[in-house]
Amino acid sequence: MSDFILPFDFSEDDPGRSRGQLLLNEPLPYPIGNQGSGFYRPGRMILDHQTSIDMVLYHNPATAQFIYTHTTKPNPHLLALTGLKPEEIQSIQTLTLPGQLIMGSQRSFLISQAIQTMLASPIFQNLFTSQQQTQIAVFPIAREGLKYQVTEAIYANSGYLCDEVILDAHHVFDSNVPVFSRKVEMTLFKDKDLNKIQHENITVAFIADSIASGLVMREVINKIKERFPRIQWVEVIAPFATLRGLCRITECDGSENIHIRVHSFETLLNALPPDYYYSAHFNIPELHIRPELEQAYREWWGQDDAGNWIADTACAGYGWSEVFYSPRKQIEMINEQLTARHNLTITDILRRNLVASERAVALVEQAQADQG
């Protein structure tokens, strides 16, 4: 019995509609070493015509930092990119930042921790127990999927040494495609790499990439099915996944012959019309394993002068893969959207959080003085 059901009904092009339900069960704990417990939350997306995929959401300290906020010591190199001056943070011992400002190498390190902890869950341990290493192949999609280090996480949790093939699947402009004006091309599905794998042995494919529109992931799944006829399971490792993108994967050609399961951090993103790729969190407590973390995230972003909550349009991914490769570009994209939507920059939001933090410290110090 599911603990939460989210019905959905939206349209991207005429006459196409996506109707169905997202079903999420109660989060279940599992041990994560000396960090206590992580949580995994099984679920299922079912479209009205009864095609479906399984999904699992995960919570652990690393996924929470990635999706919500975290408290850290000020890094002058990071804050210089945002526009803060050194004198503004010289007296600050700690500050709270959102996951959007975990960038570059810091982001790669964090996400590898998160995925390694994910693969320690009973979901994957059961999979590893039932499969041999020669039955599993890993397909990271360039560029973002390369940073997830899925093959390394499989090794850390099972000792398996699995084959890995890098895919370069991406969008190209095509005015004949409705709504998106883009189609998917694969320019690095190399036969010389594929021929190193014993196709008849592979029954499980791990695909690594986040899911926005779902166009790329759908084509990759179809292509892998063509080249690996014995595939039974497709495990999609997608730290970010949107409701809209999951609908498109659920409609994947031939999905009735394989079992597709998507693994994501914490919650799903809202990429429904009109924003599409500009994907914020859903402001629905039941969609979050730890609703209080979502509330703190919303309060960090705050409101603009018109009273609009910035978190409702603050894209969780912004440039998606760009944040791994160009922190400077990430800040530019954040500022572009914040300025257009709220007449603010990330520096403005950081400064008002610094002021709020200083006030809170002052109140604590005053209370301690009054008691002493």
C-alpha atoms as one frame of an Amber mdcrd trajectory, in Angstrom:
protein
   0.000   0.000   0.000   1.497   3.371  -1.018   1.715   6.129   1.533   1.458
   9.025  -0.924  -0.158   9.320  -4.353   0.374  12.323  -6.622  -1.965  12.426
  -9.644  -0.747  14.419 -12.653  -2.225  15.593 -15.954  -0.315  17.957 -18.241
   0.245  18.668 -21.915   3.385  19.619 -23.818   2.123  19.436 -27.356  -1.268
  19.080 -28.971  -2.805  16.525 -28.774  -0.323  14.720 -26.507  -1.025  14.561
 -22.787   0.617  12.819 -19.859  -1.799  11.497 -17.262  -1.130   9.154 -14.407
  -0.026   8.774 -10.822   3.200   8.855  -8.863   3.091   6.414  -5.946   5.614
   6.730  -3.113   5.999   4.407  -0.150   7.201   5.176   3.347  10.998   5.762
   3.516  12.936   2.779   4.860  16.208   3.047   6.852  19.459   1.241   6.164
  22.871   1.519   7.882  25.542   3.747   6.306  28.577   2.971   8.438  29.404
   5.425  11.207  26.987   8.013   9.750  23.926   6.278  11.189  21.085   5.536
   8.784  20.334   6.465   5.239  16.847   6.111   3.786  15.479   4.720   0.551
  11.924   5.305  -0.634  10.504   2.930  -3.241   7.891   4.237  -5.637   6.290
   3.785  -9.008   5.074   5.963 -11.864   2.013   4.633 -13.690   0.565   6.298
 -16.782  -3.127   6.030 -17.633  -2.447   3.527 -20.407  -0.804   1.350 -17.713
   2.849   1.543 -18.742   4.987   2.081 -15.659   8.488   2.316 -14.225   9.841
   1.786 -10.740  11.780   4.483  -8.943  13.615   4.883  -5.654  14.418   8.128
  -3.836  17.371   8.287  -1.434  18.323  10.390   1.567  21.767  10.504   3.158
  24.000  13.372   4.337  25.536  13.855   0.879  22.218  13.820  -1.028  20.772
  16.332   1.450  23.658  18.744   0.843  23.234  18.332  -2.902  19.471  18.979
  -2.966  18.864  21.289   0.009  21.252  23.426   2.091  24.393  22.832   4.135
  26.418  24.726   6.722  30.078  25.232   5.959  33.097  27.423   6.639  33.334
  30.346   4.206  35.414  29.542   1.130  36.746  32.849  -0.193  37.433  31.343
  -3.632  33.814  30.227  -4.003  32.361  33.419  -2.605  34.558  35.532  -4.886
  32.776  33.909  -7.828  29.427  35.008  -6.401  30.555  38.617  -5.991  30.995
  38.815  -2.222  33.963  40.869  -1.055  36.542  39.412   1.396  35.697  41.998
   4.056  32.064  40.886   4.009  32.939  37.425   5.296  36.056  38.075   7.388
  34.137  37.800  10.672  31.883  34.934   9.559  32.732  31.511  11.021  30.042
  29.488   9.274  27.386  30.144   6.675  24.555  28.218   5.078  24.519  27.651
   1.314  22.207  25.798  -1.101  23.244  22.834  -3.214  23.343  25.052  -6.300
  26.560  26.593  -4.934  28.364  23.261  -4.589  30.286  23.435  -7.843  33.179
  21.979  -9.793  35.466  19.540  -8.006  33.610  19.941  -4.729  30.424  18.800
  -6.459  32.120  15.787  -8.058  33.473  14.696  -4.684  30.094  15.092  -2.968
  28.123  13.281  -5.650  30.521  10.328  -5.617  29.927  10.041  -1.855  26.163
  10.204  -2.359  26.076   7.540  -5.062  28.417   5.227  -3.200  26.072   5.442
  -0.202  23.035   4.866  -2.452  24.536   1.673  -3.802  24.958   0.382  -0.255
  21.149   0.208   0.082  19.302  -3.129   0.133  17.927  -2.319  -3.335  21.381
  -2.662  -4.895  22.735  -5.270  -2.516  19.937  -7.595  -3.616  20.787  -6.855
  -7.256  24.492  -7.602  -6.769  23.662 -10.852  -4.985  21.557 -12.015  -7.920
  23.995 -11.012 -10.704  27.610 -11.737 -11.594  30.000  -8.955 -12.560  30.072
 -10.165 -16.175  26.303  -9.601 -16.403  26.511  -5.879 -15.551  27.609  -3.034
 -17.844  27.766   0.659 -16.968  26.917   3.421 -19.481  27.738   6.942 -18.227
  26.379   9.656 -20.524  28.791  12.497 -21.217  29.122  14.999 -19.704  27.265
  14.900 -16.415  27.084  11.132 -16.061  30.879  10.889 -16.196  31.106  12.702
 -12.870  28.917  10.242 -10.971  31.571   7.495 -10.719  28.983   4.709 -10.825
  31.478   1.994 -11.746  33.607   2.966  -8.751  30.533   2.883  -6.490  29.649
  -0.612  -7.745  33.179  -1.764  -6.957  33.101  -0.184  -3.477  29.858  -1.957
  -2.603  30.280  -5.322  -4.327  33.897  -5.731  -5.383  32.660  -6.173  -8.973
  34.817  -5.071 -11.893  32.212  -4.238 -14.532  32.578  -3.194 -18.162  31.987
   0.493 -18.859  31.159   2.294 -22.110  30.963   6.095 -22.311  28.088   7.482
 -24.375  27.964  10.924 -25.964  24.224  11.411 -26.403  23.033  14.969 -26.810
  20.450  17.296 -28.334  20.827  18.920 -31.742  18.523  21.521 -33.270  15.677
  20.225 -35.421  12.819  22.605 -36.194  10.601  19.677 -37.205  10.400  18.379
 -33.631   7.381  19.937 -31.870   7.830  21.888 -28.608  11.556  21.195 -28.163
  12.933  21.821 -31.691  15.618  19.267 -30.838  16.409  15.660 -31.583  18.873
  13.266 -29.976  22.142  12.192 -31.578  24.759   9.731 -30.342  28.238  10.452
 -31.609  30.232   8.185 -29.318  28.494   4.836 -29.146  31.710   3.247 -30.395
  31.677  -0.202 -31.882  35.286  -0.741 -30.813  34.232  -0.237 -27.190  31.019
  -2.205 -27.506  32.768  -5.111 -29.179  34.899  -5.587 -26.060  31.756  -6.568
 -24.175  30.210 -10.011 -24.455  26.737  -8.843 -25.458  25.083 -12.158 -24.768
  26.134 -11.998 -21.095  24.796  -8.536 -20.198  21.462  -8.628 -18.384  21.770
  -5.409 -16.326  22.613  -1.935 -17.642  23.469   0.952 -15.341  22.918   4.283
 -17.131  24.249   7.447 -15.470  22.752  10.861 -16.241  20.202  13.220 -14.750
  16.762  13.441 -16.360  15.255  16.726 -17.537  13.030  16.222 -20.599  13.783
  12.486 -20.759  14.520  12.675 -24.511  18.151  11.600 -24.243  17.524   8.872
 -21.675  14.692   7.385 -23.725  16.880   7.117 -26.830  19.783   5.668 -24.883
  17.575   2.963 -23.350  16.225   2.051 -26.777  19.699   1.912 -28.302  21.086
  -0.247 -25.505  18.156  -2.640 -25.912  19.005  -2.989 -29.601  22.655  -3.806
 -28.954  22.170  -5.985 -25.865  19.235  -8.321 -26.576  19.399 -10.109 -23.213
  19.006  -6.939 -21.129  16.404  -7.491 -18.420  17.091  -4.635 -16.004  17.934
  -0.981 -16.628  19.078   0.897 -13.532  19.105   4.661 -14.197  21.305   6.635
 -11.778  19.868  10.166 -11.951  20.601  12.498  -9.009  18.117  14.937 -10.576
  14.957  13.594 -12.190  11.896  15.540 -13.281   8.305  14.354 -13.268   8.033
  15.298 -16.942  11.170  13.378 -17.906  10.038  10.265 -16.050   6.781  10.311
 -17.994   8.708  10.213 -21.252  10.883   7.306 -20.063   7.765   5.441 -18.928
   6.585   5.655 -22.526   9.939   4.273 -23.732   9.661   1.995 -26.798   9.927
  -1.621 -25.773   9.858  -0.855 -22.061   7.356  -3.669 -21.578  10.188  -6.147
 -22.242  12.602  -4.777 -19.661  12.400  -3.567 -16.094  13.339   0.132 -15.788
  14.121   1.576 -12.367  15.213   5.170 -11.731  17.278   6.133  -8.672  17.264
   9.813  -7.614  18.326  12.001  -4.717  15.676  13.036  -2.177  12.795  14.200
  -4.409  11.595  14.874  -7.957  11.873  18.218  -9.715   9.077  20.240 -11.251
   9.801  20.618 -14.961   6.194  20.898 -16.052   5.050  23.643 -18.431   5.672
  26.537 -18.639   9.188  26.262 -17.147  10.351  22.954 -18.652  14.126  22.850
 -18.057  13.955  25.487 -15.329  13.297  22.836 -12.695  12.552  23.772  -9.100
  11.527  21.582  -6.183   7.861  20.766  -5.810   6.448  22.615  -2.807   4.670
  19.464  -1.613   5.916  18.135   1.772   4.934  14.556   0.964   7.361  14.532
  -1.998  10.302  15.033   0.381  11.774  12.327   2.610  12.724  15.072   5.088
  10.160  17.890   4.632  11.923  20.047   7.225  14.987  20.206   4.968  12.817
  21.495   2.141  11.337  24.119   4.465  14.813  25.313   5.485  15.775  25.426
   1.795  12.748  27.591   0.996  13.512  29.947   3.866  17.112  30.330   2.714
  16.008  31.541  -0.714  13.295  33.685   0.880  10.940  36.034  -0.968  11.370
  38.840  -3.465   9.939  42.345  -3.062   6.642  41.209  -4.562   6.292  38.450
  -1.960   7.050  35.588  -4.375   8.919  32.623  -2.917  12.178  32.353  -4.839
  12.498  28.601  -4.200   9.421  28.060  -6.377  11.476  29.138  -9.399  15.038
  28.549  -8.154  16.254  25.877 -10.550  17.786  22.982  -8.647  20.079  22.196
 -11.591  20.534  25.484 -13.468  23.101  24.430 -16.096  22.748  20.764 -15.085
  26.159  19.461 -16.230  27.664  22.957 -16.588  28.005  23.295 -12.815  30.612
  20.496 -12.807  32.730  22.087 -15.512  32.434  25.860 -15.183  31.518  27.328
 -11.773  31.789  30.825 -13.246  29.182  29.969 -15.887  26.954  28.478 -13.203
  26.914  31.778 -11.309  26.131  33.643 -14.529  23.139  31.381 -15.215  21.866
  31.708 -11.638  22.086  35.492 -11.810  20.437  35.629 -15.231  17.375  33.774
 -14.005  17.188  35.415 -10.574  17.384  38.865 -12.156  14.723  38.100 -14.769
  12.316  36.519 -12.301  12.953  38.316  -9.030  15.161  41.359  -9.755  17.838
  39.866  -7.477  21.269  38.260  -7.802  22.791  35.416  -5.822  24.966  38.022
  -4.095  21.845  39.837  -2.876  20.466  36.608  -1.418  23.792  35.688   0.184
  24.078  39.117   1.802  20.651  39.013   3.368  21.384  35.523   4.710  24.623
  36.820   6.197  22.715  39.617   7.914  20.150  37.146   9.250  22.949  34.891
  10.527  24.700  37.775  12.267  21.442  38.787  13.924  20.838  35.240  15.133
  24.355  35.047  16.616  23.856  38.410  18.290  20.568  37.235  19.831  22.213
  34.083  21.207  25.117  36.053  22.615  22.733  38.543  24.233  20.665  35.730
  25.750  23.801  34.114  27.140  24.917  37.442  28.594  21.526  37.992  30.214
  21.665  34.542  31.804  25.243  34.999  32.969
